[in-house]
């Protein structure tokens, strides 16, 4: 079963914050696409793309969504970033491209799905709601009421990625949360997210309803707490491996930029959150940053590889 990984790169140049593709035939061994150069480059607004999401629609077309932000342009002379300012003045919309074949893409759009009081819109992800036959687009935002100091998860719905409902609050806590990834397995919704502090680590929660309430997974938290620098992981995403096991990818940023990127954790089956880190089983050509994984067909794999390589 082939896979497509859409992602960006952590670099000190603008070309890193764009849309990249990587391919795998087995989910374990990954190869760069387009000689490691961007597939899509933002020409609008901030000029950058972070937090890349890809979704397959019911008609087998595709939508790519990203945070509209270029952190490189916010570096000071020492390559530091004022993240409080980013949360207050960052991405005000989301970048979007559509495609029927992942070769040709529509013109870039900035979709204004936020509210006037949002400081930013970060890390979009999409889950298809099969009960209501619509797509749920969720992301992290700060709001003026909290002086842009507290990030929560908001959402809107769409049936066609042309018209979107007004945003509503999806999930919040007393401390900041970000980077939600939701997957439905055997009738239950599994939500992974980053707890920003107290404690700072990735969390897992489960619900029988997409909109909650979600029950906190204490065992998962206990395991994450055993990992060195557990606060330096973010952007969870998952895939079901060809052998039936479940793979959780979490983006590690607690090191020098060239070494940053996703780290794999594996459990025995989808829905089983007893993950174990499994670096030795995977190979990556470079550090993949905050993205999403899509199962693709053999034909799609060959078309992408043949066209870009």
N, C-alpha and C positions, 0 to 999 in steps of 0.2 A: 504494500500500500504506500504510494508516494505522498509526500507532504510538501507544502510550500510555507516558508517562514518569511513573513514580512516584518521588517525591522529598520532601525537606524543604527548609526555607529557613533560612539563617543569619541569625537576628535576635537582638535583645536581649530578646525577650519569648517566653513559653512557646508562643504560637500558632505560632511558626516551626518548632518541633520536633514536628511532627505529620505526617500523611500527606497529601500533595498530589498532584493529577493534572495533567498537561499532555498535549495532543494535537497530532498532526501528521498531515497527509495525505501528506506526501512525505519525512519524516525531516529536512528542512532548516528549515522554517518552523514554529515552535511557538507554540501559543496556550494561555493559562491556562484552567483549568476551575473552575467554581463561583466565578467572579469572583475567583479568586486566593485563596479561603479553603480551609481544610483539608477534605478528604473524610472523614477519620477522625481522631478525637481520643482520645488515651489517657486512660482513666479509672482506670487501675490503677498500682500500684507507683510508679515515678518520675514518672509523669504526662507523659512525653515519648516521642517516637519519632524515632530517627535511623536513617540507613542503610537506606533502604526497598528491599525486594526484592519482586517480584511474579513468580509462576510460574503458567503454565497447566498444569493436570493433564490426564491422558489423556481424562477425561470432559468436557473443555472447561469445567470449573469453575476457580476461581482461588484462590490462597492469597497473602496479603500477610504478610510477616515483617519485623520491624524490631528494631533494638537498643532495649532498654528503658532509656532514659537521657534526662535533661533537663539539659543542661549549663548552661542559664540559671540553674537553681536552685543551681549550684555556683559562680557568679561571686562574687568578692569586691567590695569597694566600687569597685575600679578595673577591673572586668570581666575580671580575670585568673582562670585556672583552674589548679588543681593537678592536672596530668594524671597524675602518679604516684599520687595518691590515687584518681583515677578508675579507673586500671588495677587498683588493689587492691580497690576497693569498688564498682565500677560495675555494669553490667547483669549480673544473675545468671541471667537467663532471656531469652527472646525473645518479643516481642509477636506475636500471630498473629490474623488474621481470615480467614474463608473467605467466598466469594461465588460464586453461579452466574451473575451477570449484571453485576457491578461497579456495581450500583445498591443492592441490598440486601446487607447483610453480617451475618455471625454475630456473636455477642457476642465481645468481646475476650478472649483467653486469654494467659496467660504460660506458655510451655512450658519446663519445666526440663530442657533437654537437656545441661546442663553437668555438671561434677563438683564435689564438695565443696571441692576445692583450687583451683578456678578463681577468679581475681580478677575477671574480667569476661568477657562474651561480646559481641563486637563484629562488626558488618557481616556479617550472614547473607547467603548466596547459595545458590542451588539449581541443580543440574544433574541432568537425568534420565539415569540410567544404563540405556541401552537393552539392554545385554548382560545385566544382572541384573534388569531390569524393576523398578527402584526409584529413588527420588529421593535424591540425596546432598546433604545440607545441611552447608555448611561455613562457618566463622567464625573470628575471631581471639580467642585467650584468653591471658592470663598465668596462671602457676601459682605456688603457694606455694613450691615447691622452689627457684625462682629469685628468691624474695622479690618476686614479681610485677613483675619488671623486664624480662622478655623475652617478647615476644608471638610466638606461633606459630599455625599454622592447624590446627584440629581439625575433625572431621566426625562425623556420624552418618547413618544411612540410615532411610528410612521408605517405606512403600508407600501410606499413607493420611493422613499428617500427624495421626495420632492416637496411634500407637505408634512409638517411636523407639529405635534401638539405643544402647548405651552409647557415649560419645564416644571416638574414637581420634585419634592424631596423624596429620595428613594431610601437612603440609609444614613444614619448619623450616630455618633457617640459623643461622650463627654470630651474625648480627645480627638485629634484630627485623624481622618481616615482617607485613603486614596487608592487608586489602582485596583478597582474591582474587576474580577473575572468570574462570570457565572456560567455554570454548565449544568444541564438537566440530565440526570441519570436515573433510570428506573423510577420515574415519577417524582424524584426529589431534586431540589435545586441546591447545588453546591456553590457557595460563594467564597472565593479567596480574595483577600484584600490586605493592604499594608496599614498596620497600626503605627502612626507616626511616633508615638512616645507613650510611656507609662503603661505597658512596656512597648518599646519600639521593635516590632517584628511583624512577620506575616501571620495572618489569622485565617481560620477556616470556620464557616458556619453553614448550617443546613436548614432548609425549610421545605415544607410540602406545597407552599405557594410562592410563586415568583416574587411577590411583593411582601413576603414575610408573614409573621415574624420569623427571624432566623435564630437558630439555637447554636450557641457558641460551642466549638469543639475544643474542650480543655486538653484532651490528649495530644492534639496537633500542636497546641500552644506549648505544652510541656516539651515536646520533641524539638520544636523550633528554638526553644530556650537553651537547648544543649549545644546548638551550633555556634561556633566562634563568630563573632561580629554579626549576630543575627539581626541587628538593627540595620545592617548594610545590604539587605536584600529588598527588592521591590518588584513591581510589574509581573505578578504571577500569571501564567497561562498554562493550559493543559492540552494533552493529546492522548488518545488511546493508541497504544502501540500495536503493530501487527500480531504480536503474540498474545494480545488481550490484556496486557498490563496497562496501568495508568501512569502517565508521566506528567509530573508537575515541573515546569521550568520557572525559576525565579532569578531575576536579574541582580547580579552581585556588583556593587559599585564601591566596595571598601578597599580599593587598591589603585595602582597607577592606571591611567586611562587605557593604555594598550592592552591591559589584562582584564578590563571590565567586561562583563557579559553574563549570559545565562548559564546557570548551573542546574543540572537535572537531578530530580528526585523521583523514585519509582515506588509504586505500591502494586500489590498483586492483582488488583482488578479495579475497574471503574467504580467509584463510590467508596472505595477503601482508602481512608486517609492516613494509613500507617505507612508513610513514605520513608525511604532511606536514600541518602545521597548516593549517586551512582556515576560519578565523573568518569571512571575507567571504562564505562560501556559506550561513551559518546565521543565523537570527534567533531570539531568545528574549525573552519578555516580562519576565523577571526572572531572577535567578541561581538555577539549579537546583542543589541540593546532594545529595550522595551518594544515588543511587537506581538504578533499573533500568529498562530499556526493553523493552517487549513488543510484538511484531507483533500487530495486531488486524484484524478483518474490517471491511468498510465498514459492515455492520449494527451492529457493536459501537461503531464510531466515532460513528455517528449516534445511537445510543441513549444513550451517555455524554454527548455534547454536548447532546442535546435535554433530557435529564433535569436536568443540573446548570446549564445555561445558560438 
